[in-house]
């Protein structure tokens, strides 16, 4: 399974962004809640995740919003630039049995393979990598 999300816009970009979250109100007519914000992307704080960005909207109640790119439904740059999406693949996991009967987990995420066996722990390589 793959998922697409927008790249984090550059600091100083003027954007219009629409976020989409599942509606939690049981009597809602729509199953999604969309919110649109217009503003300028500002420098992230120390605790801002790599998949989020800060948007200065100038609103009185919340002048700066932290927006997760995973929740962005639409992204439009005010200067006409095209917003690009990145594609990520869901991790693949495989359970394998070692030569002495131990069970190990091999995981492949975005082209990188990891294994829980001792050989991979010491050498970053093992024969289990070829199985996934």
C-alpha positions as CSV (number, residue, x, y, z in Angstrom):
1,X,0.0,0.0,0.0
2,X,1.3,3.5,-0.8
3,X,0.3,6.9,0.5
4,X,1.0,10.3,-1.0
5,X,1.5,13.5,1.0
6,X,2.6,17.0,0.2
7,X,6.2,18.0,0.7
8,X,6.8,20.7,3.4
9,X,6.7,24.1,1.8
10,X,9.7,26.4,2.0
11,X,9.9,29.0,4.8
12,X,8.5,32.3,3.4
13,X,6.1,30.7,1.0
14,X,2.6,32.2,0.8
15,X,0.1,29.3,0.6
16,X,-3.5,28.4,0.8
17,X,-3.8,25.0,2.6
18,X,-6.9,22.8,3.2
19,X,-6.6,20.2,5.8
20,X,-9.0,17.2,6.0
21,X,-9.8,15.2,9.2
22,X,-12.5,12.6,9.8
23,X,-15.6,14.2,11.3
24,X,-16.1,13.0,14.9
25,X,-19.5,14.4,15.5
26,X,-21.9,11.5,15.1
27,X,-24.8,13.6,13.6
28,X,-22.6,15.3,11.0
29,X,-23.8,15.3,7.4
30,X,-20.3,14.8,6.0
31,X,-17.7,12.3,7.1
32,X,-14.8,14.7,6.6
33,X,-14.1,18.1,8.2
34,X,-12.2,20.4,5.9
35,X,-10.5,23.6,7.1
36,X,-8.8,26.2,4.9
37,X,-6.0,28.6,6.0
38,X,-4.1,31.3,4.1
39,X,-0.8,32.5,5.4
40,X,3.0,32.5,5.2
41,X,5.2,29.5,6.2
42,X,7.5,30.3,9.1
43,X,10.5,28.6,10.6
44,X,9.7,25.5,12.6
45,X,10.2,25.2,16.3
46,X,12.6,22.7,17.8
47,X,9.7,20.2,18.5
48,X,8.0,20.5,15.1
49,X,8.0,17.1,13.4
50,X,9.7,16.8,10.0
51,X,6.3,16.1,8.3
52,X,4.7,19.3,9.7
53,X,5.1,23.0,9.0
54,X,4.2,26.2,10.8
55,X,1.8,28.6,9.1
56,X,1.4,32.3,10.2
57,X,-2.2,33.1,9.4
58,X,-2.6,36.3,11.4
59,X,-5.8,35.1,13.0
60,X,-6.5,36.6,16.4
61,X,-7.3,33.3,18.2
62,X,-4.5,31.3,16.7
63,X,-2.0,33.3,14.6
64,X,0.4,30.4,14.0
65,X,-0.8,26.9,13.2
66,X,1.2,23.7,13.0
67,X,0.0,21.7,10.0
68,X,0.8,18.1,9.3
69,X,1.5,17.3,5.7
70,X,-0.2,14.0,6.2
71,X,-3.6,15.8,6.8
72,X,-3.2,18.3,3.8
73,X,-5.9,17.8,1.3
74,X,-5.1,20.7,-1.0
75,X,-2.0,23.0,-1.1
76,X,-1.8,26.0,-3.4
77,X,1.1,28.5,-3.6
78,X,0.1,32.1,-4.0
79,X,2.9,32.7,-6.5
80,X,1.5,30.0,-8.8
81,X,4.1,27.4,-8.0
82,X,3.0,23.8,-8.2
83,X,2.7,21.8,-4.9
84,X,4.5,18.4,-5.2
85,X,3.5,15.2,-3.5
86,X,5.8,12.5,-2.2
87,X,4.9,8.9,-2.2
88,X,5.7,6.6,0.7
89,X,5.2,2.8,0.7
90,X,3.8,1.0,3.7
91,X,6.5,-1.1,5.4
92,X,6.7,-4.8,4.5
93,X,7.3,-7.2,7.4
94,X,8.3,-10.9,7.2
95,X,8.9,-13.3,10.1
96,X,11.8,-15.7,9.4
97,X,13.4,-18.6,11.3
98,X,17.1,-18.6,11.7
99,X,19.4,-21.6,11.3
100,X,19.2,-22.4,15.1
101,X,15.4,-22.1,15.3
102,X,15.2,-18.5,16.5
103,X,12.5,-16.2,15.0
104,X,13.6,-12.8,13.5
105,X,11.6,-10.0,11.9
106,X,12.7,-8.5,8.6
107,X,11.3,-5.1,7.7
108,X,11.5,-3.2,4.4
109,X,10.6,0.5,4.5
110,X,11.2,2.8,1.5
111,X,14.0,0.6,0.1
112,X,15.8,0.1,3.4
113,X,15.8,-3.4,4.9
114,X,16.3,-4.1,8.6
115,X,16.5,-7.4,10.5
116,X,16.5,-8.3,14.2
117,X,19.1,-11.1,13.8
118,X,22.5,-10.8,15.4
119,X,24.3,-10.8,12.0
120,X,22.4,-7.6,10.9
121,X,23.0,-6.0,14.3
122,X,26.8,-6.3,13.9
123,X,27.3,-6.0,10.1
124,X,24.1,-4.3,8.8
125,X,23.8,-7.3,6.4
126,X,22.3,-10.7,6.7
127,X,21.0,-13.5,4.5
128,X,17.4,-12.8,5.7
129,X,17.4,-9.5,3.7
130,X,17.1,-11.4,0.4
131,X,13.8,-13.0,1.6
132,X,11.8,-9.8,1.5
